[in-house]
Amino acid sequence: MLKLRVSLSKLVFGCAVGVVLFTTGCNRSPKQIALSSGTNNGYYNRLAGQISSATQRTANLEVENRKSQGSIENLSRLLDRQVDFALVQLDVVSDAMRQGKVQAVAILANEPIHIIASKDAKVRSLTDLNSKRVGVGTPGSGIRYTSEYLTQAFNLKLREDSSSFDEAFRKLNARQLDATIYVGTMGASEQLRQQLIANPSLQLVPIEPELINYLTNRDPGSYQLITIPQGIYSPRPTVPDRDISTLATATVLVTRPDVNDETVGLVTWAILYNSRQFSLFYPELQTGEARSLLQKNLLYIHPGAQDVYAQNADPRNAWLRYLEANNDLQAGLVLLFGTSGIGLIIQRWKRDRCKKLLTATITRINELKQLLPQNAQQALVGIEDLSQEHRLMFIEGAITSDIYEQVQHKTQTFADQCRNISEQQRKQFVLNTLLVLDDWQAALQVDPQDALQKLTYLKQQYREMLIADQVEIQAYIELMELTLLSVMTLTGTGSERRSTTLNSLPLEDPSIVP
């Protein structure tokens, strides 16, 4: 009798798998998808070729690679439904993501901002481009977007030139341009490498640290600090001749929310499965954990892609994995085989619940992002509370492990952004305080009474910022210690006039030391 039951269970399980495979085969994903990429022989066009090779080999999908002028044109085509996928710079597409018009599939590279200038043009940093003749990229390109964003953010007045890549370098060599801006992954542009090696009169120049801090605080989702290492383009001659600090955005493959989940899942799986082959564009994929790198710092990921990252498996085998992993379900199929619609309803309900929780999480993160960068600490507290709510739901069994992993990824990504901004603000606050103390010490030499008023104002400012939760208590303590140390140092040295003045300073005021 027992053998009969086991045999019946296996028979029903096999039948159920057959039904699943049959219905899956009837609901096939499209055999061809359209992808908007870039110019002939350009970085985006070659990256699209790699995506096409991976999807055809792994997912039996053919990619129609449509060339374009770059990110802006690619995004426009996607929104106009001319293509299914597009390669876009993250800074270009950030607003569309926040508005829910576009969702990410994968990060495929980091794109540092290269400022390339003639050595005799007296350009040593980004702000030196002011009033210079500068190549800013062709219309419709991501380089053009980033160039305009930088000039507006830092109020630069450039004599703009819209030449193509090759034409811009020809003009640089002919002294018709002072500099050009290029945005692209390190090492993947053979054209750039050849130009830098062939023209020793050209140099890469850095972006000032204070400008980097400002922009990463203002738009942490789009820009990050990065270093172009010495010799990355050539060891002999050494290009660049030193490490170059700059900003970087990312190359992201995006799609629309209404594109079929299965199609998006297959493209994602093809990239994930063949991730090592993308290491030319994204070197970290050679040794790093692909699932984390491909969705690094992304908040708005398409559900089809998110499912693949959560399962780390071919989406076409999802039903088989689910059935094989659940013995209870296998046994239950003996009773429910004739009413399989119940299983479909349960799956639909679970999927809807997952989407609702993800949507609610993204909405809450968007609300907290409004606090940045002014109240990064408050935003961090809010996201940690949300993360704790998810943890309790998981412990109580209200959400499954895959859903928990997805929402935790989003909350952790945003929490890391908050911590980064908070730390940068703390450092900047300490730096500003040191400058104020220097100014105070200089004023003490000339006008002791004015110095006393400045010190009193500084202390009051600290108190107000602490009460308003704009500075952490540890930073407040450090700044108070700096103030006290500065006063004590000057008390022990200086003229009789200064000592007399310092004796009148409120050193005994308990508010000066926490």
Buried (B, 14 or more C-beta within 10 A) or exposed (E): EEEEEEEEBEEBBEEBBEEBEEEBEEEEBBEEBBBBBBBEEBBBBBBBEBBBBBBEEBBEBEBEBBBBBBBBBBBBBBBEEEBBBBBBBBBBBBEBBBEEBBBBBBBBBBBBBBBBBBEEBEBEBBBBBBEBBBBBBBEBBBBBBBBBBBBEBBEBEBEBBBBBBEBBBBBBBEEBBBBBBBBBBBEBBEBBBEBBBEBEEBBBBBBBEEBBBBBBBEBBBBBBBBBBEBBBBEEEEEBBEEEBBBBBBBBBBBBBEEBBBBBBBBBBBBBBBBBEBBBBBBBBBEEBEBBEBBBBBBBBBBBBBBBBBBBEBBBBEBBBEBBEEEEEBBBBBBEBBEEBEEBEEEEEEBEEBBEEBBEEBBEBBBEBBEBBBEBBBBBBBBBBEBBEBBBEBBEEEEBBEBBBBBBBBBBEBBBBBBBBBBEBBBEBBBEEBEEBBEEBBEBBEEEBEEBBEBBEEBBEBBEEBBEEEBBBEEBBEBBBEBBEEBBEEBBEEBEEEBEEBBEEBEEEEEEBEE
